[in-house]
Amino acid sequence: VSAPVPWGGVATAARCERAGAADTGVDVVVVGGGPVGLGTAVEARLAGFEVTVIEPRADPVDKACGEGLMPGAVKALARLGVTLSGRPFRGIAYVQGGSRAQALFRNGEGLGVRRTALHAALTARAEELQVRRVTGRVTGVVQDSTGVDVLGPSVALRASWVIAADGLHSPLRRGVGLERTAPAESSPRYGLRRHFAAAPWSEHVEVHWQPNAECYVTPLDDALIGVAVLGTGGETYDLRLDRFPEVRERLGGAAPTSPVRGAGPLRQRAASPRAGRVLLVGDAAGYVDALTGEGVALGLACARELVDCLAREAPGEYDRRWRAVSRRYRLLTEGLLWAGSRPRLRARIVPAAQRLPRTFAAIVEQIAR
Ligand SMILES: Cc1cc2nc3c(=O)[nH]c(=O)nc-3n(C[C@H](O)[C@H](O)[C@H](O)COP(=O)(O)OP(=O)(O)OC[C@H]3O[C@@H](n4cnc5c(N)ncnc54)[C@H](O)[C@@H]3O)c2cc1C
């Protein structure tokens, strides 16, 4: 067996195998089978790693989400060989009272896809590539210089690398000491979503703005719309939606087709996206807000960097590359949140976007990537 490698060293799976590291069960264990966990598993498998995904929930996994895949996510999933069905959307519209600003994506379309359909498509691709799937909840990891023991009530595995893709409140992030307490937010933000049996009325994802709340409308198929509301406080979904009379009016008496699901507080931080052989990706690596609808695109882009770092035997590079890839999202979302939290500025966001169509189109282009 190879000599002990310090944290941040370069003992990749391939290297361990070559050195005859008998205690390494699989190359990569992915904790969490959400879209980013499964996407990372597919990416890692395509790079030649042996991969196991651990997820406690039964198929198909659902979650509170706006369900708009930005063009960057659509391209990333196509590159991974994932076949999706959904309803294309061509751009983003910001709406506030009588003001509307809209811009089309310049390169490619977005896709409205139910989370359950996204999960099924990713699962099918993972199975095609012989990614091993284990049903269970991870409750702890123990690292040493050659690998990581992954433990839980029905889980006992050893891997060269563990990828924590266990979501917004990532237990693994906390477990390996990477949880960074955000400065106490006076008004933490939450998201709630529900589906309605209604025909889409726009070829854009619409973001409706009201004081202290936003409402996302995503076309999902010819007779299904997803409506997500974001904001502070503990209001019920219906009360929140009542703040958007134009959306209520458009929905008419359309029947809800799903229960309300929620998530939050949305802002989550990690001190670093890596602790030794445990690497964080997706929401687990830190999240600002759902306001720009980029979670899946960003998670998949970071997954690509992560797997490339492992394949090139340079896990120590992941921190820098995660920061570089996520920077644009963090700056844009923080900027919008900052402006949105100041009532006078907030009231001007949509009228300004309408008055400055090129600027708005440039922002939409950033979101599309
Ligand atoms: C209201 C709202 C609207 C949004 N709208 C959009 C949008 O329109 N477009 C977009 O791209 N993004 C959107 N997002 C963000 C997007 O939903 C997330 O970025 C995305 O789900 C992140 O995927 P993930 O795989 O990292 O995490 P998750 O989807 O949260 O998956 C994590 C998985 O880990 C599993 N897990 C948790 N703990 C353990 C454990 N101990 N052991 C094993 N498994 C575990 C969970 O069961 C879960 O399946 C929205 C988010 C919200 C809240």
The ligand as an SDF file (V2000), in Angstrom:
LIG
                    3D

 53 58  0  0  0  0  0  0  0  0999 V2000
  -37.9860   27.7330   -4.5660 C   0  0  0  0  0  0  0  0  0  0  0  0
  -36.7800   27.3480   -5.3660 C   0  0  0  0  0  0  0  0  0  0  0  0
  -36.7850   27.5720   -6.7270 C   0  0  0  0  0  0  0  0  0  0  0  0
  -35.6780   27.1880   -7.4940 C   0  0  0  0  0  0  0  0  0  0  0  0
  -35.7150   27.3500   -8.8300 N   0  0  0  0  0  0  0  0  0  0  0  0
  -34.7130   26.8880   -9.6130 C   0  0  0  0  0  0  0  0  0  0  0  0
  -34.8110   26.9300  -11.0220 C   0  0  0  0  0  0  0  0  0  0  0  0
  -35.7940   27.3740  -11.5970 O   0  0  0  0  0  0  0  0  0  0  0  0
  -33.7620   26.4470  -11.7550 N   0  0  0  0  0  0  0  0  0  0  0  0
  -32.6580   25.9150  -11.1560 C   0  0  0  0  0  0  0  0  0  0  0  0
  -31.7240   25.4840  -11.8550 O   0  0  0  0  0  0  0  0  0  0  0  0
  -32.5440   25.8550   -9.8060 N   0  0  0  0  0  0  0  0  0  0  0  0
  -33.5520   26.3190   -9.0290 C   0  0  0  0  0  0  0  0  0  0  0  0
  -33.4640   26.2050   -7.6670 N   0  0  0  0  0  0  0  0  0  0  0  0
  -32.2580   25.6340   -7.0720 C   0  0  0  0  0  0  0  0  0  0  0  0
  -32.2060   24.1190   -7.2520 C   0  0  0  0  0  0  0  0  0  0  0  0
  -33.3980   23.5380   -6.7840 O   0  0  0  0  0  0  0  0  0  0  0  0
  -31.0060   23.5640   -6.4860 C   0  0  0  0  0  0  0  0  0  0  0  0
  -29.8650   24.3290   -6.7840 O   0  0  0  0  0  0  0  0  0  0  0  0
  -30.7600   22.0940   -6.8480 C   0  0  0  0  0  0  0  0  0  0  0  0
  -31.8080   21.2710   -6.4240 O   0  0  0  0  0  0  0  0  0  0  0  0
  -29.4720   21.6250   -6.2000 C   0  0  0  0  0  0  0  0  0  0  0  0
  -29.3240   20.2620   -6.4370 O   0  0  0  0  0  0  0  0  0  0  0  0
  -28.4690   19.3570   -5.4450 P   0  0  0  0  0  0  0  0  0  0  0  0
  -28.4190   18.0210   -6.0920 O   0  0  0  0  0  0  0  0  0  0  0  0
  -27.2340   20.0770   -5.0530 O   0  0  0  0  0  0  0  0  0  0  0  0
  -29.3490   19.3000   -4.0990 O   0  0  0  0  0  0  0  0  0  0  0  0
  -30.7660   18.6440   -3.8290 P   0  0  0  0  0  0  0  0  0  0  0  0
  -31.6180   18.7190   -5.0380 O   0  0  0  0  0  0  0  0  0  0  0  0
  -31.2830   19.2770   -2.5900 O   0  0  0  0  0  0  0  0  0  0  0  0
  -30.4520   17.1250   -3.5580 O   0  0  0  0  0  0  0  0  0  0  0  0
  -29.7820   16.7130   -2.3900 C   0  0  0  0  0  0  0  0  0  0  0  0
  -30.0760   15.2430   -2.1570 C   0  0  0  0  0  0  0  0  0  0  0  0
  -29.2780   14.8040   -1.0610 O   0  0  0  0  0  0  0  0  0  0  0  0
  -30.0370   13.8720   -0.3170 C   0  0  0  0  0  0  0  0  0  0  0  0
  -29.4970   13.8230    1.0540 N   0  0  0  0  0  0  0  0  0  0  0  0
  -29.6480   14.7410    2.0460 C   0  0  0  0  0  0  0  0  0  0  0  0
  -29.0290   14.3010    3.1680 N   0  0  0  0  0  0  0  0  0  0  0  0
  -28.4810   13.1000    2.8630 C   0  0  0  0  0  0  0  0  0  0  0  0
  -27.7110   12.1600    3.6120 C   0  0  0  0  0  0  0  0  0  0  0  0
  -27.4060   12.3680    4.9020 N   0  0  0  0  0  0  0  0  0  0  0  0
  -27.3030   11.0130    2.9990 N   0  0  0  0  0  0  0  0  0  0  0  0
  -27.5960   10.7900    1.6860 C   0  0  0  0  0  0  0  0  0  0  0  0
  -28.3260   11.6580    0.9340 N   0  0  0  0  0  0  0  0  0  0  0  0
  -28.7590   12.7900    1.5230 C   0  0  0  0  0  0  0  0  0  0  0  0
  -31.4610   14.4350   -0.3710 C   0  0  0  0  0  0  0  0  0  0  0  0
  -32.4290   13.4150   -0.1200 O   0  0  0  0  0  0  0  0  0  0  0  0
  -31.5220   14.9830   -1.8000 C   0  0  0  0  0  0  0  0  0  0  0  0
  -32.0970   14.0830   -2.7140 O   0  0  0  0  0  0  0  0  0  0  0  0
  -34.5510   26.5930   -6.8700 C   0  0  0  0  0  0  0  0  0  0  0  0
  -34.5410   26.4040   -5.4920 C   0  0  0  0  0  0  0  0  0  0  0  0
  -35.6410   26.7600   -4.7500 C   0  0  0  0  0  0  0  0  0  0  0  0
  -35.6280   26.5100   -3.2720 C   0  0  0  0  0  0  0  0  0  0  0  0
  1  2  1  0
  2  3  1  0
  2 52  2  0
  3  4  2  0
  4  5  1  0
  4 50  1  0
  5  6  2  0
  6  7  1  0
  6 13  1  0
  7  8  2  0
  7  9  1  0
  9 10  1  0
 10 11  2  0
 10 12  1  0
 12 13  2  0
 13 14  1  0
 14 15  1  0
 14 50  1  0
 15 16  1  0
 16 17  1  0
 16 18  1  0
 18 19  1  0
 18 20  1  0
 20 21  1  0
 20 22  1  0
 22 23  1  0
 23 24  1  0
 24 25  2  0
 24 26  1  0
 24 27  1  0
 27 28  1  0
 28 29  2  0
 28 30  1  0
 28 31  1  0
 31 32  1  0
 32 33  1  0
 33 34  1  0
 33 48  1  0
 34 35  1  0
 35 36  1  0
 35 46  1  0
 36 37  1  0
 36 45  1  0
 37 38  2  0
 38 39  1  0
 39 40  1  0
 39 45  2  0
 40 41  1  0
 40 42  2  0
 42 43  1  0
 43 44  2  0
 44 45  1  0
 46 47  1  0
 46 48  1  0
 48 49  1  0
 50 51  2  0
 51 52  1  0
 52 53  1  0
M  END
$$$$
